[in-house]
Amino acid sequence: MTIGKGKRPRDPNQLAKWIVEQSTAEREPETPAPAPPNLSAYMAAMGRKGGIVGGKRRLVTMTPAARKKAATKAAQARWGKKKIDSET
């Protein structure tokens, strides 16, 4: 009927039985991982690390044409906005 965790049966009756079994199965309660003592400092360090690695990796993987396209799009977003004149 089912193979592994994610494979669901195609037959509607078997699928209904599978759904009921999945929804009513008793599972052990999950215990959350202990939080570090200073959570905000930990999250800030993770974000900093991801930003440092991400920019360098993106620079290496992008072609010069892709970099130019991204820079042009960013410049248009920054400087290409039209000002709305309000007549009051």
N, C-alpha and C positions, 0 to 999 in steps of 0.2 A: 504494500500500500504506500508507505512513505519510505524514502531513502534519505538518511541523514537528517539534518535539521531543517533545511529550507525547502526541500522538494515537497510540493503539495499534490494531492491526487487530483485527477481531472474529472472523475465521476462526481456529480453533484452530491450524491448521497454519502460517498466516502469523504468528500470534502467537508460536508456538514459534520460528520462524526469526528473528523480530525480537528475542526475548529472547536467543537465542544470539549474534546479531550485537552486541547492546548489551553483553553480558557479556564477549565476547572482543575487542571493539574496542580497538585500541591508542590510548591517549591520552597526551598530553604530561604529564609529572609536574607537579603544581601546586607552585609555590614559595610558601612561607608569607610573609606580609607581615612586614617587619622590626618587631620589638617596640620600643616606646619605651624609653628608657634607664631610667626609673623606672616600671615597670608598675603597681605598687600605687597610686602617687599618681595616675596617669592614670585607672585604674579608679575610684578614689574620686571624682575630679572628675566622671567620667561619671555615676556614681550620684547624686551630689549634684544635678547639673543636671537629671536626669530626675525626681527627687523634687520639686524646686522647680517645674518646669514642670507636672508631672502634677497636683499638688494644685490649683494655680490654674486649670488648664484644666478639671478635674473640677468645681470650684466654679462656674465660669461655665456649664457645660453642664447641670448638674443643676437640676431644678425644686425649688422649696421643699418640695413634698411628698416628692420623692425624697430630699432632704437629711434631712428629718425621719425618714423610714423608715430611712435608713442610720444616723442617730444613735441611734434607738431600738434597732436591732439591735445596735449596738456597746455600748450601755449594758447591754443584756440579757446580752451575752457577758461583759462585765466584772463586773457586779454580780449577775447572776441565778444564779450557780453555787451549788449546794447544797453545804453542808459535809458531809463523811462523818464521822460519829461512830464511832470505833472503840472497842469495848468489850473492853479487855484486862485 
